[in-house]
Each structure stands twice: as structure tokens, then as C-alpha cells.
Amino acid sequence: MIKYIVLALIVIIVLSFFGYDLRAIIEAPVTQNNLGYAWGGVTYVWDNYLKNPVNYFWNNIFIGLLWQAFTNNLGRINAGAPTELENIGNRILNIGSEPYRPLDQ
């Protein structure tokens, strides 16, 4: 992320060196029309193709399935208790009366 910020600053410096005025370019009516047209395309694609799948993923998968487990495990880690995954692993390894022993032993 930082490298992109540095790259953007370098591009701005190079454009300034060659005499380009970014404010004049951005505020030009042609640029504003082009940006408006591009924004209209982005909103069209979002509204008609991406909005429903992204909202479904966010609400039903991320929030519905993952968030509760994530917050519970963070609370366990903060309290020094084993996570749910560690508890499941211990239960699997200690099935029956004998502790886990590899098959080759």
C-alpha cells in the first residue's frame, strides 16, 4: 500500500516537472464529463451485477457465519483460553480412554 502512495507522489512530481497542472486537468469540463461518465458506468455495474452477490456474501457468509466465531475466538485468546479450533483438536486427539498415539507406534 505504501509503495502505491510513493508511486503516486513520484508521478505527481514528474508531471509537475514537465509543467502539467493537475488542478487544471481535473477541473477541466472534458475531464469532469469523462469522470461523470465513468462513475455512471461503475454505478450501473454495481447496481445491476455486483450489489446482490456482494451483499449476500457480506450478510450471510461473513457476518452470519464467520463474524461470531471470530469475535468468540478473539475473546478466548484475550482471556488466555484455547480457541474453538484448539478445543476441537484436543477432542479429536483424545477420543476414547487412551491418549492419541500415531498409527505406526
Secondary structure, 3 states (H helix, E strand, C coil): CHHHHHHHHHHHHHHHHCCCCHHHHHHCHHHHHHHHHHHHHHHHHHHHHHHHHHHHHHHHHHHHHHHHHHHHHHHHHHHCCCCHHHHHHHHHHCCCCCCCCCCCC
